[in-house]
Amino acid sequence: MQNMADLFGKLTEFQKMMEDAKSKLSELEIEAEAGGGMVKVTANGNKEIIALKLDKDIINPDDAEMLEDLIIAGVNKALNEAEEVSREKMAEMTKGMLPGGMPGGMDLGKMGF
């Protein structure tokens, strides 16, 4: 019975560490640009868009499609960069949490972390 108590204790500790790590990721800001800097998108380490800035020169009601394409490109770039930074930071923060690393090469990113 003691082993089960130890296991649950370690699981609770692991969950707390993961919550702390996710909280720290929300504080990271990753900025990406599209259209030569005419669109700037900022994401956090939890892969959420937190800011969008548009250069006034690209706001043309007669060419909404170009603006839409630039926004999509900027958002995708910011989210991809946020994913990469998040993965690196999670690896740093979780290093040594479990002896021998994550079981079976588990990817915490696929678990929403």
N, CA, C and O atoms as a printed pandas DataFrame, in Angstrom:
     atom_number atom_name residue_name chain_id  residue_number  x_coord  y_coord  z_coord
0              1         N          MET        A               1    0.816   -1.194    0.000
1              2        CA          MET        A               1    0.000    0.000    0.000
2              3         C          MET        A               1    0.864    1.264    0.000
3              4         O          MET        A               1    0.475    2.292   -0.554
4              5         N          GLN        A               2    2.036    1.174    0.627
5              6        CA          GLN        A               2    2.947    2.324    0.679
6              7         C          GLN        A               2    3.367    2.743   -0.726
7              8         O          GLN        A               2    3.472    3.939   -1.000
8              9         N          ASN        A               3    3.612    1.782   -1.626
9             10        CA          ASN        A               3    4.022    2.117   -2.984
10            11         C          ASN        A               3    2.948    2.919   -3.711
11            12         O          ASN        A               3    3.266    3.836   -4.468
12            13         N          MET        A               4    1.685    2.581   -3.489
13            14        CA          MET        A               4    0.592    3.330   -4.115
14            15         C          MET        A               4    0.553    4.764   -3.588
15            16         O          MET        A               4    0.342    5.706   -4.352
16            17         N          ALA        A               5    0.756    4.923   -2.299
17            18        CA          ALA        A               5    0.771    6.266   -1.705
18            19         C          ALA        A               5    1.928    7.080   -2.278
19            20         O          ALA        A               5    1.771    8.263   -2.581
20            21         N          ASP        A               6    3.090    6.442   -2.425
21            22        CA          ASP        A               6    4.247    7.125   -3.021
22            23         C          ASP        A               6    3.945    7.523   -4.463
23            24         O          ASP        A               6    4.269    8.629   -4.895
24            25         N          LEU        A               7    3.327    6.615   -5.192
25            26        CA          LEU        A               7    2.995    6.872   -6.589
26            27         C          LEU        A               7    2.030    8.052   -6.703
27            28         O          LEU        A               7    2.243    8.941   -7.528
28            29         N          PHE        A               8    0.988    8.074   -5.898
29            30        CA          PHE        A               8    0.034    9.181   -5.936
30            31         C          PHE        A               8    0.699   10.483   -5.503
31            32         O          PHE        A               8    0.400   11.543   -6.053
32            33         N          GLY        A               9    1.586   10.416   -4.537
33            34        CA          GLY        A               9    2.311   11.608   -4.099
34            35         C          GLY        A               9    3.169   12.164   -5.217
35            36         O          GLY        A               9    3.205   13.375   -5.435
36            37         N          LYS        A              10    3.863   11.278   -5.931
37            38        CA          LYS        A              10    4.708   11.713   -7.047
38            39         C          LYS        A              10    3.847   12.261   -8.188
39            40         O          LYS        A              10    4.220   13.236   -8.842
40            41         N          LEU        A              11    2.702   11.634   -8.421
41            42        CA          LEU        A              11    1.807   12.108   -9.471
42            43         C          LEU        A              11    1.296   13.512   -9.145
43            44         O          LEU        A              11    1.251   14.381  -10.015
44            45         N          THR        A              12    0.914   13.724   -7.895
45            46        CA          THR        A              12    0.447   15.044   -7.473
46            47         C          THR        A              12    1.556   16.079   -7.616
47            48         O          THR        A              12    1.316   17.201   -8.062
48            49         N          GLU        A              13    2.762   15.698   -7.236
49            50        CA          GLU        A              13    3.912   16.595   -7.371
50            51         C          GLU        A              13    4.176   16.917   -8.838
51            52         O          GLU        A              13    4.451   18.064   -9.189
52            53         N          PHE        A              14    4.089   15.898   -9.689
53            54        CA          PHE        A              14    4.302   16.073  -11.127
54            55         C          PHE        A              14    3.243   17.017  -11.709
55            56         O          PHE        A              14    3.571   17.904  -12.497
56            57         N          GLN        A              15    1.983   16.828  -11.326
57            58        CA          GLN        A              15    0.913   17.690  -11.818
58            59         C          GLN        A              15    1.149   19.142  -11.402
59            60         O          GLN        A              15    0.935   20.057  -12.198
60            61         N          LYS        A              16    1.582   19.354  -10.181
61            62        CA          LYS        A              16    1.864   20.708   -9.691
62            63         C          LYS        A              16    3.003   21.337  -10.497
63            64         O          LYS        A              16    2.930   22.506  -10.877
64            65         N          MET        A              17    4.044   20.562  -10.753
65            66        CA          MET        A              17    5.177   21.076  -11.529
66            67         C          MET        A              17    4.735   21.423  -12.950
67            68         O          MET        A              17    5.187   22.418  -13.516
68            69         N          MET        A              18    3.855   20.607  -13.525
69            70        CA          MET        A              18    3.380   20.872  -14.879
70            71         C          MET        A              18    2.509   22.129  -14.909
71            72         O          MET        A              18    2.591   22.909  -15.857
72            73         N          GLU        A              19    1.690   22.331  -13.900
73            74        CA          GLU        A              19    0.876   23.544  -13.817
74            75         C          GLU        A              19    1.769   24.776  -13.692
75            76         O          GLU        A              19    1.512   25.800  -14.325
76            77         N          ASP        A              20    2.803   24.677  -12.886
77            78        CA          ASP        A              20    3.744   25.791  -12.737
78            79         C          ASP        A              20    4.442   26.088  -14.062
79            80         O          ASP        A              20    4.608   27.247  -14.443
80            81         N          ALA        A              21    4.846   25.029  -14.756
81            82        CA          ALA        A              21    5.531   25.198  -16.037
82            83         C          ALA        A              21    4.599   25.857  -17.047
83            84         O          ALA        A              21    5.015   26.752  -17.783
84            85         N          LYS        A              22    3.353   25.425  -17.088
85            86        CA          LYS        A              22    2.398   26.003  -18.032
86            87         C          LYS        A              22    2.149   27.474  -17.705
87            88         O          LYS        A              22    2.003   28.294  -18.611
88            89         N          SER        A              23    2.101   27.805  -16.434
89            90        CA          SER        A              23    1.924   29.194  -16.019
90            91         C          SER        A              23    3.098   30.047  -16.494
91            92         O          SER        A              23    2.908   31.165  -16.973
92            93         N          LYS        A              24    4.303   29.517  -16.358
93            94        CA          LYS        A              24    5.489   30.256  -16.806
94            95         C          LYS        A              24    5.469   30.449  -18.321
95            96         O          LYS        A              24    5.904   31.485  -18.824
96            97         N          LEU        A              25    4.960   29.446  -19.050
97            98        CA          LEU        A              25    4.884   29.562  -20.505
98            99         C          LEU        A              25    3.932   30.676  -20.920
99           100         O          LEU        A              25    4.144   31.322  -21.946
100          101         N          SER        A              26    2.895   30.903  -20.142
101          102        CA          SER        A              26    1.939   31.957  -20.500
102          103         C          SER        A              26    2.589   33.338  -20.411
103          104         O          SER        A              26    2.086   34.297  -20.996
104          105         N          GLU        A              27    3.693   33.444  -19.687
105          106        CA          GLU        A              27    4.389   34.723  -19.541
106          107         C          GLU        A              27    5.341   35.000  -20.703
107          108         O          GLU        A              27    5.756   36.143  -20.898
108          109         N          LEU        A              28    5.691   33.977  -21.471
109          110        CA          LEU        A              28    6.585   34.167  -22.620
110          111         C          LEU        A              28    5.836   34.868  -23.749
111          112         O          LEU        A              28    4.656   34.601  -23.975
112          113         N          GLU        A              29    6.510   35.752  -24.447
113          114        CA          GLU        A              29    5.917   36.416  -25.600
114          115         C          GLU        A              29    6.817   36.199  -26.809
115          116         O          GLU        A              29    8.014   36.486  -26.774
116          117         N          ILE        A              30    6.217   35.688  -27.876
117          118        CA          ILE        A              30    6.938   35.408  -29.113
118          119         C          ILE        A              30    6.291   36.238  -30.207
119          120         O          ILE        A              30    5.091   36.115  -30.453
120          121         N          GLU        A              31    7.076   37.083  -30.864
121          122        CA          GLU        A              31    6.532   37.933  -31.923
122          123         C          GLU        A              31    7.013   37.436  -33.278
123          124         O          GLU        A              31    8.183   37.092  -33.451
124          125         N          ALA        A              32    6.094   37.405  -34.231
125          126        CA          ALA        A              32    6.423   37.027  -35.603
126          127         C          ALA        A              32    5.887   38.107  -36.536
127          128         O          ALA        A              32    4.923   38.805  -36.222
128          129         N          GLU        A              33    6.537   38.223  -37.690
129          130        CA          GLU        A              33    6.141   39.238  -38.664
130          131         C          GLU        A              33    5.815   38.588  -39.996
131          132         O          GLU        A              33    6.325   37.519  -40.332
132          133         N          ALA        A              34    4.957   39.256  -40.742
133          134        CA          ALA        A              34    4.652   38.856  -42.114
134          135         C          ALA        A              34    4.579   40.126  -42.948
135          136         O          ALA        A              34    4.369   41.221  -42.426
136          137         N          GLY        A              35    4.757   39.961  -44.251
137          138        CA          GLY        A              35    4.683   41.122  -45.138
138          139         C          GLY        A              35    5.751   42.150  -44.848
139          140         O          GLY        A              35    5.493   43.353  -44.900
140          141         N          GLY        A              36    6.951   41.686  -44.542
141          142        CA          GLY        A              36    8.046   42.614  -44.282
142          143         C          GLY        A              36    7.822   43.468  -43.041
143          144         O          GLY        A              36    8.285   44.607  -42.970
144          145         N          GLY        A              37    7.116   42.916  -42.072
145          146        CA          GLY        A              37    6.882   43.633  -40.826
146          147         C          GLY        A              37    5.586   44.433  -40.817
147          148         O          GLY        A              37    5.297   45.138  -39.850
148          149         N          MET        A              38    4.809   44.327  -41.885
149          150        CA          MET        A              38    3.557   45.076  -41.949
150          151         C          MET        A              38    2.482   44.456  -41.047
151          152         O          MET        A              38    1.536   45.129  -40.638
152          153         N          VAL        A              39    2.645   43.173  -40.749
153          154        CA          VAL        A              39    1.762   42.475  -39.813
154          155         C          VAL        A              39    2.647   41.888  -38.725
155          156         O          VAL        A              39    3.603   41.167  -39.013
156          157         N          LYS        A              40    2.325   42.201  -37.471
157          158        CA          LYS        A              40    3.080   41.656  -36.341
158          159         C          LYS        A              40    2.093   40.926  -35.430
159          160         O          LYS        A              40    1.072   41.477  -35.018
160          161         N          VAL        A              41    2.426   39.681  -35.133
161          162        CA          VAL        A              41    1.566   38.846  -34.301
162          163         C          VAL        A              41    2.383   38.378  -33.108
163          164         O          VAL        A              41    3.515   37.919  -33.257
164          165         N          THR        A              42    1.797   38.498  -31.928
165          166        CA          THR        A              42    2.460   38.052  -30.708
166          167         C          THR        A              42    1.654   36.904  -30.115
167          168         O          THR        A              42    0.437   36.991  -29.953
168          169         N          ALA        A              43    2.363   35.828  -29.798
169          170        CA          ALA        A              43    1.756   34.667  -29.149
170          171         C          ALA        A              43    2.472   34.439  -27.833
171          172         O          ALA        A              43    3.597   34.903  -27.644
172          173         N          ASN        A              44    1.826   33.728  -26.926
173          174        CA          ASN        A              44    2.514   33.369  -25.691
174          175         C          ASN        A              44    2.990   31.919  -25.784
175          176         O          ASN        A              44    2.726   31.236  -26.773
176          177         N          GLY        A              45    3.683   31.460  -24.762
177          178        CA          GLY        A              45    4.231   30.112  -24.765
178          179         C          GLY        A              45    3.182   29.022  -24.711
179          180         O          GLY        A              45    3.497   27.850  -24.918
180          181         N          ASN        A              46    1.922   29.392  -24.433
181          182        CA          ASN        A              46    0.828   28.425  -24.457
182          183         C          ASN        A              46    0.126   28.404  -25.811
183          184         O          ASN        A              46   -0.961   27.846  -25.956
184          185         N          LYS        A              47    0.765   29.017  -26.787
185          186        CA          LYS        A              47    0.286   29.036  -28.162
186          187         C          LYS        A              47   -1.060   29.731  -28.300
187          188         O          LYS        A              47   -1.962   29.254  -28.990
188          189         N          GLU        A              48   -1.172   30.876  -27.623
189          190        CA          GLU        A              48   -2.359   31.721  -27.719
190          191         C          GLU        A              48   -1.941   33.058  -28.318
191          192         O          GLU        A              48   -0.905   33.604  -27.937
192          193         N          ILE        A              49   -2.722   33.592  -29.244
193          194        CA          ILE        A              49   -2.435   34.904  -29.815
194          195         C          ILE        A              49   -2.822   35.957  -28.787
195          196         O          ILE        A              49   -3.951   35.971  -28.298
196          197         N          ILE        A              50   -1.881   36.838  -28.463
197          198        CA          ILE        A              50   -2.159   37.848  -27.445
198          199         C          ILE        A              50   -2.105   39.273  -28.003
199          200         O          ILE        A              50   -2.530   40.215  -27.334
200          201         N          ALA        A              51   -1.585   39.435  -29.223
201          202        CA          ALA        A              51   -1.556   40.774  -29.826
202          203         C          ALA        A              51   -1.435   40.656  -31.341
203          204         O          ALA        A              51   -0.853   39.708  -31.869
204          205         N          LEU        A              52   -2.002   41.643  -32.020
205          206        CA          LEU        A              52   -1.941   41.728  -33.479
206          207         C          LEU        A              52   -1.812   43.201  -33.831
207          208         O          LEU        A              52   -2.634   44.019  -33.419
208          209         N          LYS        A              53   -0.772   43.537  -34.599
209          210        CA          LYS        A              53   -0.575   44.932  -35.020
210          211         C          LYS        A              53   -0.474   44.959  -36.539
211          212         O          LYS        A              53    0.240   44.166  -37.152
212          213         N          LEU        A              54   -1.212   45.896  -37.125
213          214        CA          LEU        A              54   -1.216   46.048  -38.575
214          215         C          LEU        A              54   -0.680   47.431  -38.941
215          216         O          LEU        A              54   -1.071   48.437  -38.348
216          217         N          ASP        A              55    0.222   47.467  -39.924
217          218        CA          ASP        A              55    0.695   48.734  -40.458
218          219         C          ASP        A              55   -0.481   49.381  -41.196
219          220         O          ASP        A              55   -1.163   48.717  -41.977
220          221         N          LYS        A              56   -0.714   50.640  -40.959
221          222        CA          LYS        A              56   -1.866   51.323  -41.565
222          223         C          LYS        A              56   -1.830   51.295  -43.093
223          224         O          LYS        A              56   -2.875   51.359  -43.739
224          225         N          ASP        A              57   -0.629   51.199  -43.673
225          226        CA          ASP        A              57   -0.503   51.207  -45.131
226          227         C          ASP        A              57   -1.087   49.964  -45.794
227          228         O          ASP        A              57   -1.383   49.988  -46.988
228          229         N          ILE        A              58   -1.259   48.879  -45.043
229          230        CA          ILE        A              58   -1.787   47.667  -45.681
230          231         C          ILE        A              58   -3.305   47.541  -45.527
231          232         O          ILE        A              58   -3.909   46.604  -46.049
232          233         N          ILE        A              59   -3.909   48.476  -44.820
233          234        CA          ILE        A              59   -5.362   48.422  -44.653
234          235         C          ILE        A              59   -6.004   49.094  -45.866
235          236         O          ILE        A              59   -6.118   50.318  -45.937
236          237         N          ASN        A              60   -6.413   48.270  -46.802
237          238        CA          ASN        A              60   -7.011   48.736  -48.043
238          239         C          ASN        A              60   -8.324   47.978  -48.241
239          240         O          ASN        A              60   -8.304   46.781  -48.527
240          241         N          PRO        A              61   -9.447   48.646  -48.095
241          242        CA          PRO        A              61  -10.742   47.970  -48.230
242          243         C          PRO        A              61  -10.928   47.291  -49.584
243          244         O          PRO        A              61  -11.723   46.360  -49.715
244          245         N          ASP        A              62  -10.194   47.761  -50.589
245          246        CA          ASP        A              62  -10.327   47.162  -51.917
246          247         C          ASP        A              62   -9.477   45.912  -52.090
247          248         O          ASP        A              62   -9.595   45.214  -53.097
248          249         N          ASP        A              63   -8.621   45.627  -51.111
249          250        CA          ASP        A              63   -7.767   44.435  -51.210
250          251         C          ASP        A              63   -7.738   43.705  -49.868
251          252         O          ASP        A              63   -6.675   43.490  -49.286
252          253         N          ALA        A              64   -8.903   43.336  -49.398
253          254        CA          ALA        A              64   -9.017   42.634  -48.116
254          255         C          ALA        A              64   -8.314   41.279  -48.159
255          256         O          ALA        A              64   -7.797   40.818  -47.142
256          257         N          GLU        A              65   -8.292   40.649  -49.312
257          258        CA          GLU        A              65   -7.694   39.315  -49.436
258          259         C          GLU        A              65   -6.204   39.337  -49.091
259          260         O          GLU        A              65   -5.710   38.423  -48.430
260          261         N          MET        A              66   -5.487   40.370  -49.530
261          262        CA          MET        A              66   -4.060   40.463  -49.211
262          263         C          MET        A              66   -3.866   40.582  -47.698
263          264         O          MET        A              66   -3.004   39.918  -47.122
264          265         N          LEU        A              67   -4.672   41.428  -47.063
265          266        CA          LEU        A              67   -4.574   41.609  -45.621
266          267         C          LEU        A              67   -4.888   40.305  -44.894
267          268         O          LEU        A              67   -4.194   39.938  -43.947
268          269         N          GLU        A              68   -5.922   39.612  -45.332
269          270        CA          GLU        A              68   -6.287   38.327  -44.731
270          271         C          GLU        A              68   -5.138   37.335  -44.846
271          272         O          GLU        A              68   -4.816   36.639  -43.882
272          273         N          ASP        A              69   -4.519   37.269  -46.022
273          274        CA          ASP        A              69   -3.400   36.341  -46.236
274          275         C          ASP        A              69   -2.214   36.678  -45.333
275          276         O          ASP        A              69   -1.574   35.783  -44.782
276          277         N          LEU        A              70   -1.923   37.974  -45.183
277          278        CA          LEU        A              70   -0.810   38.387  -44.328
278          279         C          LEU        A              70   -1.097   38.078  -42.858
279          280         O          LEU        A              70   -0.199   37.672  -42.121
280          281         N          ILE        A              71   -2.328   38.268  -42.441
281          282        CA          ILE        A              71   -2.683   37.951  -41.051
282          283         C          ILE        A              71   -2.555   36.454  -40.809
283          284         O          ILE        A              71   -2.007   36.034  -39.790
284          285         N          ILE        A              72   -3.049   35.660  -41.722
285          286        CA          ILE        A              72   -2.940   34.199  -41.577
286          287         C          ILE        A              72   -1.477   33.786  -41.528
287          288         O          ILE        A              72   -1.094   32.963  -40.698
288          289         N          ALA        A              73   -0.657   34.347  -42.407
289          290        CA          ALA        A              73    0.774   34.009  -42.424
290          291         C          ALA        A              73    1.432   34.395  -41.103
291          292         O          ALA        A              73    2.221   33.629  -40.551
292          293         N          GLY        A              74    1.109   35.579  -40.600
293          294        CA          GLY        A              74    1.687   36.034  -39.339
294          295         C          GLY        A              74    1.257   35.180  -38.163
295          296         O          GLY        A              74    2.073   34.840  -37.305
296          297         N          VAL        A              75   -0.020   34.831  -38.119
297          298        CA          VAL        A              75   -0.532   33.999  -37.025
298          299         C          VAL        A              75    0.116   32.619  -37.064
299          300         O          VAL        A              75    0.556   32.109  -36.035
300          301         N          ASN        A              76    0.175   32.020  -38.241
301          302        CA          ASN        A              76    0.793   30.692  -38.349
302          303         C          ASN        A              76    2.258   30.719  -37.947
303          304         O          ASN        A              76    2.736   29.807  -37.271
304          305         N          LYS        A              77    2.967   31.753  -38.356
305          306        CA          LYS        A              77    4.382   31.871  -37.998
306          307         C          LYS        A              77    4.535   32.034  -36.492
307          308         O          LYS        A              77    5.389   31.388  -35.885
308          309         N          ALA        A              78    3.711   32.895  -35.880
309          310        CA          ALA        A              78    3.793   33.110  -34.429
310          311         C          ALA        A              78    3.478   31.821  -33.668
311          312         O          ALA        A              78    4.158   31.493  -32.696
312          313         N          LEU        A              79    2.460   31.098  -34.100
313          314        CA          LEU        A              79    2.098   29.852  -33.409
314          315         C          LEU        A              79    3.174   28.781  -33.574
315          316         O          LEU        A              79    3.459   28.037  -32.635
316          317         N          ASN        A              80    3.766   28.701  -34.750
317          318        CA          ASN        A              80    4.855   27.734  -34.958
318          319         C          ASN        A              80    6.061   28.069  -34.082
319          320         O          ASN        A              80    6.661   27.180  -33.478
320          321         N          GLU        A              81    6.410   29.350  -34.017
321          322        CA          GLU        A              81    7.540   29.762  -33.182
322          323         C          GLU        A              81    7.224   29.557  -31.705
323          324         O          GLU        A              81    8.098   29.165  -30.932
324          325         N          ALA        A              82    5.977   29.821  -31.310
325          326        CA          ALA        A              82    5.563   29.609  -29.918
326          327         C          ALA        A              82    5.645   28.124  -29.569
327          328         O          ALA        A              82    6.046   27.770  -28.460
328          329         N          GLU        A              83    5.268   27.264  -30.500
329          330        CA          GLU        A              83    5.352   25.813  -30.285
330          331         C          GLU        A              83    6.802   25.397  -30.046
331          332         O          GLU        A              83    7.092   24.620  -29.137
332          333         N          GLU        A              84    7.699   25.919  -30.864
333          334        CA          GLU        A              84    9.117   25.578  -30.736
334          335         C          GLU        A              84    9.692   26.065  -29.402
335          336         O          GLU        A              84   10.380   25.318  -28.705
336          337         N          VAL        A              85    9.403   27.318  -29.054
337          338        CA          VAL        A              85    9.896   27.880  -27.796
338          339         C          VAL        A              85    9.293   27.125  -26.614
339          340         O          VAL        A              85    9.986   26.825  -25.641
340          341         N          SER        A              86    8.013   26.823  -26.702
341          342        CA          SER        A              86    7.320   26.087  -25.642
342          343         C          SER        A              86    7.956   24.721  -25.418
343          344         O          SER        A              86    8.180   24.310  -24.279
344          345         N          ARG        A              87    8.241   24.033  -26.498
345          346        CA          ARG        A              87    8.853   22.709  -26.403
346          347         C          ARG        A              87   10.232   22.795  -25.734
347          348         O          ARG        A              87   10.570   21.974  -24.881
348          349         N          GLU        A              88   11.016   23.795  -26.134
349          350        CA          GLU        A              88   12.350   23.964  -25.553
350          351         C          GLU        A              88   12.264   24.300  -24.059
351          352         O          GLU        A              88   12.996   23.733  -23.248
352          353         N          LYS        A              89   11.371   25.220  -23.705
353          354        CA          LYS        A              89   11.231   25.626  -22.300
354          355         C          LYS        A              89   10.707   24.475  -21.445
355          356         O          LYS        A              89   11.162   24.288  -20.317
356          357         N          MET        A              90    9.756   23.702  -21.969
357          358        CA          MET        A              90    9.226   22.567  -21.212
358          359         C          MET        A              90   10.329   21.537  -20.985
359          360         O          MET        A              90   10.404   20.936  -19.913
360          361         N          ALA        A              91   11.172   21.332  -21.972
361          362        CA          ALA        A              91   12.280   20.391  -21.810
362          363         C          ALA        A              91   13.208   20.867  -20.704
363          364         O          ALA        A              91   13.676   20.069  -19.891
364          365         N          GLU        A              92   13.476   22.183  -20.674
365          366        CA          GLU        A              92   14.333   22.744  -19.621
366          367         C          GLU        A              92   13.677   22.604  -18.249
367          368         O          GLU        A              92   14.319   22.198  -17.280
368          369         N          MET        A              93   12.384   22.948  -18.179
369          370        CA          MET        A              93   11.691   22.968  -16.889
370          371         C          MET        A              93   11.429   21.572  -16.330
371          372         O          MET        A              93   11.368   21.386  -15.115
372          373         N          THR        A              94   11.275   20.590  -17.221
373          374        CA          THR        A              94   10.953   19.241  -16.755
374          375         C          THR        A              94   12.181   18.343  -16.676
375          376         O          THR        A              94   12.083   17.181  -16.281
376          377         N          LYS        A              95   13.324   18.877  -17.048
377          378        CA          LYS        A              95   14.558   18.099  -17.010
378          379         C          LYS        A              95   14.790   17.585  -15.584
379          380         O          LYS        A              95   14.775   18.357  -14.625
380          381         N          GLY        A              96   14.997   16.308  -15.465
381          382        CA          GLY        A              96   15.272   15.710  -14.173
382          383         C          GLY        A              96   14.036   15.400  -13.346
383          384         O          GLY        A              96   14.152   14.879  -12.236
384          385         N          MET        A              97   12.848   15.712  -13.867
385          386        CA          MET        A              97   11.638   15.408  -13.104
386          387         C          MET        A              97   11.450   13.902  -12.940
387          388         O          MET        A              97   11.074   13.421  -11.871
388          389         N          LEU        A              98   11.717   13.174  -14.014
389          390        CA          LEU        A              98   11.613   11.720  -13.959
390          391         C          LEU        A              98   12.960   11.132  -14.349
391          392         O          LEU        A              98   13.519   11.511  -15.379
392          393         N          PRO        A              99   13.489   10.224  -13.557
393          394        CA          PRO        A              99   14.761    9.600  -13.919
394          395         C          PRO        A              99   14.637    8.920  -15.272
395          396         O          PRO        A              99   13.671    8.200  -15.528
396          397         N          GLY        A             100   15.601    9.147  -16.124
397          398        CA          GLY        A             100   15.586    8.518  -17.443
398          399         C          GLY        A             100   14.682    9.237  -18.429
399          400         O          GLY        A             100   14.449    8.729  -19.526
400          401         N          GLY        A             101   14.170   10.399  -18.069
401          402        CA          GLY        A             101   13.314   11.163  -18.970
402          403         C          GLY        A             101   11.879   10.694  -18.927
403          404         O          GLY        A             101   11.481    9.924  -18.053
404          405         N          MET        A             102   11.118   11.167  -19.875
405          406        CA          MET        A             102    9.702   10.813  -19.931
406          407         C          MET        A             102    9.563    9.366  -20.393
407          408         O          MET        A             102   10.277    8.945  -21.303
408          409         N          PRO        A             103    8.663    8.598  -19.789
409          410        CA          PRO        A             103    8.507    7.202  -20.167
410          411         C          PRO        A             103    8.101    7.056  -21.618
411          412         O          PRO        A             103    7.217    7.755  -22.112
412          413         N          GLY        A             104    8.767    6.131  -22.289
413          414        CA          GLY        A             104    8.441    5.842  -23.678
414          415         C          GLY        A             104    8.645    7.029  -24.611
415          416         O          GLY        A             104    8.042    7.079  -25.683
416          417         N          GLY        A             105    9.488    7.990  -24.221
417          418        CA          GLY        A             105    9.726    9.154  -25.055
418          419         C          GLY        A             105    8.494   10.040  -25.158
419          420         O          GLY        A             105    8.317   10.728  -26.164
420          421         N          MET        A             106    7.648   10.039  -24.150
421          422        CA          MET        A             106    6.403   10.799  -24.156
422          423         C          MET        A             106    6.673   12.262  -24.471
423          424         O          MET        A             106    7.596   12.865  -23.922
424          425         N          ASP        A             107    5.870   12.826  -25.353
425          426        CA          ASP        A             107    5.994   14.231  -25.727
426          427         C          ASP        A             107    4.944   15.024  -24.960
427          428         O          ASP        A             107    3.748   14.888  -25.216
428          429         N          LEU        A             108    5.397   15.863  -24.005
429          430        CA          LEU        A             108    4.464   16.638  -23.187
430          431         C          LEU        A             108    3.673   17.634  -24.028
431          432         O          LEU        A             108    2.574   18.033  -23.641
432          433         N          GLY        A             109    4.215   18.038  -25.167
433          434        CA          GLY        A             109    3.514   18.966  -26.033
434          435         C          GLY        A             109    2.200   18.389  -26.536
435          436         O          GLY        A             109    1.235   19.124  -26.743
436          437         N          LYS        A             110    2.159   17.092  -26.730
437          438        CA          LYS        A             110    0.946   16.435  -27.191
438          439         C          LYS        A             110   -0.090   16.325  -26.082
439          440         O          LYS        A             110   -1.252   16.005  -26.335
440          441         N          MET        A             111    0.334   16.590  -24.859
441          442        CA          MET        A             111   -0.574   16.523  -23.727
442          443         C          MET        A             111   -1.104   17.907  -23.367
443          444         O          MET        A             111   -1.776   18.074  -22.349
444          445         N          GLY        A             112   -0.802   18.895  -24.200
445          446        CA          GLY        A             112   -1.276   20.247  -23.941
446          447         C          GLY        A             112   -0.327   21.072  -23.090
447          448         O          GLY        A             112   -0.709   22.131  -22.592
448          449         N          PHE        A             113    0.919   20.600  -22.912
449          450        CA          PHE        A             113    1.900   21.340  -22.122
450          451         C          PHE        A             113    2.977   21.880  -23.000
451          452         O          PHE        A             113    3.899   22.535  -22.515
